[in-house]
Amino acid sequence: MYFDGPTPKIHESPSPVRTPSGMNDCIEPDADVTSLSSRLTALSTEHRDLDAVITQISHAPPPNSELLLRRLKKRKLLLKDRIALIQRMLDPDVPA
């Protein structure tokens, strides 16, 4: 044996308590849905606003606006991806 001292006492811990909700550890599952819904609304609004700005700049481009347009379009695509992700989280394809 590698340990020369008194043997340590092992106390059994009570078994972990599982919630009936399964994998969701949140106390209020509706809070997650509400926050995701509000986030989805905010992202959709920003996406719509960016679309309007991109359209306006495209119709009457100021000088040297190519970089600005590229950045705005990149941001719009990022928002689109985030919106799609949240929509899948709120309404998954496969029933669990």
Buried (B, 14 or more C-beta within 10 A) or exposed (E): EEEEEEEEEEEEEEEEEEEEEEEEEEEEEEEEEEEBEEBBEEBBEBBEEBBEBBEEBEEEEEEEEEEBBEEBBEBBEEBBEBBEEBEEEEEEEEEE
